[in-house]
Amino acid sequence: GGTTLAAGTYTFNVTNAGPTAHNLTINGPGVDNQATSTFTSGTQKLTVTLSNGSYDFYCSVPGHKQAGMDVNVTVGSG
């Protein structure tokens, strides 16, 4: 399971409507811990340029990645 995107620049609109603070953190080729701030409500934008390779999109709040807030994203044809 995972998501495949074409290489390029993306702006992710990250919305948190729940009572717990979260963030979006992205790691991968050319992207080193780029993240939104940790926030409890509203929407934040995160713009990143993705190259071919494998990325990890997750929440860096302790325990959240382990709880399943983690998506592997493949960029390019693989």
Number of C-alpha atoms within 10 A of each C-alpha: 6 9 10 16 15 13 15 12 11 14 11 14 13 16 16 17 12 10 9 10 14 23 21 25 21 24 17 19 13 14 16 10 14 16 21 20 14 17 18 15 14 10 13 18 15 16 13 16 12 23 19 17 16 16 21 17 19 21 24 19 15 9 10 14 14 12 9 10 16 18 16 16 18 21 20 15 10 9
